[in-house]
Amino acid sequence: MTKHTQIIQAFSALGNLLNDYSFQKKRADGWIEKIENVIVKASNQNKWFTIENLEFCISVWGKTLNEKDITEWLANYPEQNKPTRLALVLAGNIPLVGLHDVLCGLASGCSIEAKLSSNDNLLLPFVVDFLVSVMPNWEDKVCFIEGSLKTYDKVIATGSNNSARYFEYYFKKKPHIIRKTRIGIAVLDGNETQDDLAALSKDMIQYFGLGCRSVSHIMVPDGYDFKKLFLALFVHKELIQHSAYANNYDYNKAVYLMQEQEFLENGFIILKKDDRLSSPIACVHYSTYTNLKAVNQRLHDQEEHIQCVVSNCVENAFAFGQTQYPKLGDYADHVDTMAFLLKK
């Protein structure tokens, strides 16, 4: 056996299950039917968790949890010798947003006490149940609680900028990772192909733009023509059929009109010139630049607010269409979760 062999096997088994669902393969163990049931329940519980978004999430995790990538990821870390009690406070903005933290906790040998968001309290218990079926000795490794966190050595808490202030005070006596609001940024130079922009449109629209990796701000050169981007976005016109999204679109448009603010729109998404990085639902902010040197300086200055950058013209950026496909080593907020958990 190599290092982490059983963990690799368990995580790979989860990836295989999710792939089997995505590719409509039959299994004799009943887990496909269980996935179908939990997807319907999660969609009924949370209006933002559409069947399409849930199935996309499952397909992404199925691709991510393959034996090769898991092995390469875990090869960077030693096995845990000292048991650690980990407390997790999980967000619920997109499906399974807390799964990576749970996987890191299990891979590092932690006992996990997790407080789920009420917006996403069905999917992760399902995943853990499956992992326990593969690794029965993990049965007591993950406990989901509704009350206060009580017994822990380390904490990872994810929330908004407001909740982060509370977390930092409440957990100040324990080693912790506190995650605040972050967003995705796109930097364009006008040389993008229509395929590039089509891929970017997915980075903007997936999960209704609610993910921390969703592009909510675009930096464009002075005089940029948005016609090609609007053309790329048009394939997502069905978004306006979602009542909650449509309500946000109508509200934001009405506010901007009453305030006599300038904006561009195509009937289902608004592009508004605004230096703020974060934007409301159904709206994406944009700002203009004169040279890429200034862009790089701004990205550096606002690094703590940025989760990822997608671009063809700046270094260390994700390719268009890839923001929702992070690798196992693409840690949230650029903080190595495994290193944190394994630190003595």
C-alpha positions in Angstrom: 0.0 0.0 0.0 1.2 3.5 -0.8 0.6 6.5 1.3 -3.1 7.5 1.6 -4.2 4.3 -0.4 -7.5 3.8 1.4 -8.4 7.5 1.2 -7.6 7.6 -2.5 -9.8 4.5 -3.0 -12.7 6.0 -1.1 -12.6 9.4 -2.9 -12.2 7.7 -6.2 -15.3 5.5 -5.5 -17.2 8.7 -4.8 -16.0 10.1 -8.1 -17.1 6.9 -9.9 -20.5 7.1 -8.4 -21.0 10.7 -9.4 -19.8 9.9 -12.9 -22.1 6.9 -13.1 -25.0 9.2 -12.4 -23.9 11.9 -14.9 -23.5 9.3 -17.6 -26.7 7.5 -16.7 -25.0 4.2 -15.9 -26.8 1.6 -14.0 -25.6 0.2 -10.6 -26.9 -2.6 -8.5 -26.2 -1.0 -5.2 -29.1 1.5 -5.2 -26.9 4.6 -4.9 -28.1 6.1 -8.3 -31.6 6.1 -7.0 -30.4 7.7 -3.8 -28.7 10.5 -5.8 -31.9 11.1 -7.8 -33.9 11.4 -4.6 -31.6 13.8 -2.9 -31.3 16.0 -6.0 -35.1 16.3 -6.1 -35.3 17.1 -2.4 -32.5 19.7 -2.6 -34.1 21.4 -5.6 -37.4 21.6 -3.8 -35.8 22.9 -0.7 -33.7 25.7 -2.3 -35.0 27.7 -5.2 -31.5 28.5 -6.5 -30.5 24.8 -6.6 -32.1 24.0 -9.9 -31.9 20.4 -11.3 -29.5 21.7 -14.0 -27.2 23.3 -11.5 -27.2 20.3 -9.2 -26.4 18.0 -12.1 -23.6 20.3 -13.2 -22.2 20.2 -9.7 -22.3 16.5 -9.6 -20.6 16.2 -13.0 -17.8 18.5 -12.0 -17.1 16.6 -8.8 -17.2 13.3 -10.7 -14.5 14.6 -13.0 -12.4 16.1 -10.2 -12.4 12.9 -8.0 -10.4 10.7 -10.2 -7.6 8.4 -8.9 -4.8 10.2 -10.8 -5.7 13.7 -9.6 -6.4 12.6 -6.0 -3.1 10.7 -5.8 -1.1 13.7 -7.1 -2.9 16.0 -4.7 -2.3 13.9 -1.6 1.3 13.1 -2.6 2.2 16.6 -1.4 1.2 15.9 2.2 2.3 13.5 5.0 -0.2 11.2 6.7 -1.7 12.6 9.9 -0.4 11.0 13.1 -2.0 13.2 15.7 -5.9 13.2 15.7 -7.3 16.7 15.2 -10.9 17.7 16.0 -12.0 20.0 13.2 -15.1 22.3 13.4 -16.6 23.4 10.1 -19.1 26.2 9.5 -20.2 25.7 6.0 -21.8 28.1 3.4 -24.8 27.2 1.2 -24.5 29.6 -1.7 -23.9 26.8 -4.3 -24.4 23.0 -4.1 -21.8 21.1 -2.2 -19.7 24.2 -1.5 -18.4 22.6 1.7 -17.4 19.2 0.2 -13.7 20.2 -0.3 -13.3 21.1 3.4 -14.9 17.7 4.4 -12.5 15.8 2.0 -9.5 17.7 3.4 -10.6 16.9 6.9 -11.0 13.2 6.2 -7.7 13.1 4.2 -5.8 14.7 7.1 -7.3 12.3 9.7 -9.6 14.8 11.4 -12.7 14.1 13.3 -15.2 16.6 11.9 -18.0 18.5 13.6 -19.9 20.4 10.8 -22.6 23.0 11.0 -24.5 23.0 7.7 -26.2 25.9 6.0 -29.9 25.6 6.0 -29.7 26.3 2.2 -27.6 23.1 1.6 -28.2 20.5 4.3 -29.1 17.5 2.2 -26.3 16.9 -0.3 -23.3 16.7 2.0 -24.8 14.2 4.4 -25.6 12.0 1.4 -22.0 12.2 0.2 -20.7 11.3 3.7 -23.1 8.4 3.9 -21.7 7.0 0.7 -18.1 7.5 1.9 -18.9 5.6 5.1 -20.3 2.8 3.0 -16.9 2.5 1.3 -14.9 3.2 4.5 -16.9 2.0 7.5 -14.2 3.2 9.9 -15.2 6.8 9.0 -18.7 6.2 10.5 -17.9 8.4 13.5 -15.5 10.8 11.7 -18.2 13.3 10.5 -20.9 14.6 12.7 -23.5 17.2 11.5 -24.9 19.4 14.2 -27.6 22.0 14.5 -26.6 23.7 17.7 -23.3 25.3 18.9 -19.9 23.9 18.0 -18.4 22.5 21.3 -15.3 20.4 21.0 -12.7 21.3 18.5 -9.0 22.0 18.0 -9.2 23.9 14.7 -11.9 25.8 12.8 -12.7 26.6 9.2 -15.7 29.0 8.9 -17.1 30.3 5.6 -19.5 33.2 5.3 -20.0 36.8 4.3 -17.8 39.8 5.3 -20.3 40.5 8.1 -20.4 37.0 9.5 -16.5 36.8 9.2 -16.2 39.5 11.9 -18.3 37.4 14.2 -16.3 34.2 13.4 -13.0 36.0 14.0 -14.1 37.0 17.4 -15.8 33.8 18.4 -13.0 31.5 17.2 -10.1 33.8 18.1 -8.6 31.4 20.6 -8.3 28.5 18.2 -6.3 28.1 15.0 -8.7 29.0 12.3 -9.3 29.8 8.6 -12.1 32.4 8.2 -13.3 32.9 4.7 -15.0 36.1 3.6 -16.8 37.2 0.5 -14.7 36.8 -2.6 -15.5 37.0 -6.3 -14.3 36.1 -9.8 -12.9 38.7 -12.2 -12.5 38.6 -15.9 -9.9 40.7 -17.7 -10.5 41.2 -21.5 -8.4 43.0 -24.0 -10.7 42.9 -27.0 -8.9 40.1 -28.8 -11.0 37.3 -27.4 -12.7 34.9 -29.9 -16.4 34.3 -29.8 -15.6 30.9 -28.3 -13.7 32.6 -25.5 -16.7 34.9 -24.8 -19.1 31.9 -24.9 -17.0 30.2 -22.3 -16.8 33.4 -20.2 -20.6 33.6 -20.3 -20.7 30.3 -18.4 -18.3 31.7 -15.8 -20.7 34.6 -15.3 -24.0 32.7 -15.4 -23.4 29.3 -13.7 -25.1 29.0 -10.4 -26.9 32.3 -11.2 -23.6 34.0 -10.4 -23.8 33.1 -6.7 -20.5 31.2 -6.4 -17.3 32.8 -5.0 -15.7 31.8 -8.3 -18.5 33.3 -10.4 -17.4 36.3 -12.5 -19.1 39.4 -11.1 -16.7 42.0 -12.4 -15.2 42.5 -15.9 -12.2 44.7 -16.7 -12.2 45.9 -20.3 -10.1 48.4 -22.3 -11.4 51.9 -22.9 -13.9 51.9 -25.8 -14.7 48.2 -25.5 -17.7 47.0 -27.6 -19.9 44.7 -25.6 -21.9 43.4 -28.7 -19.9 40.2 -29.0 -20.2 39.5 -25.2 -24.0 40.0 -25.3 -24.2 37.7 -28.3 -22.4 35.0 -26.3 -24.7 35.6 -23.3 -27.8 35.2 -25.4 -27.8 31.4 -25.2 -28.6 31.8 -21.5 -31.7 33.8 -22.1 -33.8 31.1 -20.3 -32.4 32.4 -17.0 -35.2 35.0 -17.0 -37.7 32.1 -16.7 -36.5 31.5 -13.1 -38.8 33.5 -10.9 -36.3 34.5 -8.2 -33.7 35.5 -10.8 -36.3 37.5 -12.7 -37.3 39.3 -9.6 -33.7 40.3 -8.9 -33.3 41.4 -12.5 -36.5 43.5 -12.5 -35.6 45.1 -9.1 -32.1 46.0 -10.0 -33.1 47.4 -13.4 -35.9 49.5 -11.7 -33.4 50.9 -9.1 -30.9 51.9 -11.8 -33.6 53.5 -13.9 -35.0 55.5 -10.9 -31.4 56.6 -10.0 -30.8 57.5 -13.7 -27.7 55.3 -13.7 -26.3 54.2 -17.1 -26.2 50.5 -17.8 -26.4 47.9 -20.6 -28.9 45.1 -20.7 -30.4 42.5 -23.0 -33.6 41.4 -21.2 -32.0 39.0 -18.7 -28.7 40.4 -17.5 -27.4 43.9 -16.7 -23.9 45.1 -17.3 -23.2 48.2 -15.2 -20.1 50.4 -15.1 -19.1 50.3 -11.4 -15.7 50.0 -9.8 -17.1 47.7 -7.0 -16.0 44.1 -7.5 -19.1 42.5 -6.1 -22.4 42.8 -8.0 -26.0 41.9 -7.3 -27.8 38.9 -8.8 -28.6 39.4 -12.5 -26.0 42.1 -12.8 -22.3 42.1 -13.6 -20.1 45.2 -13.0 -17.5 46.4 -15.4 -14.6 48.9 -15.3 -12.3 50.2 -18.0 -8.5 50.4 -18.2 -5.9 52.1 -20.4 -3.0 49.6 -19.9 -2.5 46.1 -18.5 0.1 47.4 -16.0 -2.6 49.2 -14.2 -4.8 46.1 -14.3 -2.1 44.0 -12.7 -1.6 46.6 -10.0 -5.3 46.7 -9.3 -5.5 42.9 -9.1 -2.6 42.9 -6.7 -4.1 45.7 -4.5 -7.5 43.9 -4.2 -6.1 40.4 -4.0 -7.8 39.7 -0.7 -11.2 40.2 -2.3 -10.6 38.1 -5.4 -11.1 34.3 -5.6 -10.0 33.8 -9.2 -9.2 35.7 -12.4 -10.1 34.5 -15.9 -8.3 36.0 -18.8 -6.1 35.5 -21.9 -4.0 38.6 -21.2 -2.9 38.4 -17.6 -0.6 35.9 -15.9 -1.7 33.0 -13.7 -5.3 33.3 -14.8 -7.9 30.6 -15.4 -8.8 29.9 -19.0 -12.3 31.1 -20.0 -15.0 28.6 -18.9 -12.9 27.0 -16.2 -13.7 29.0 -13.1 -16.2 26.4 -11.9 -13.7 23.5 -12.5 -11.1 24.1 -9.7 -8.5 21.3 -9.1 -8.2 19.7 -5.7 -5.2 21.9 -5.0 -6.9 25.2 -6.0 -7.7 26.1 -2.4 -10.3 28.7 -1.5 -8.8 32.1 -0.7 -5.4 30.7 -1.7 -5.0 29.2 1.7 -3.7 25.6 1.8 -6.3 23.8 3.8 -4.4 20.5 4.0 -1.3 22.3 5.3 -3.3 24.1 7.9 -5.0 20.9 9.1 -1.7 18.9 9.2 0.3 21.6 11.0 1.2 20.5 14.5 
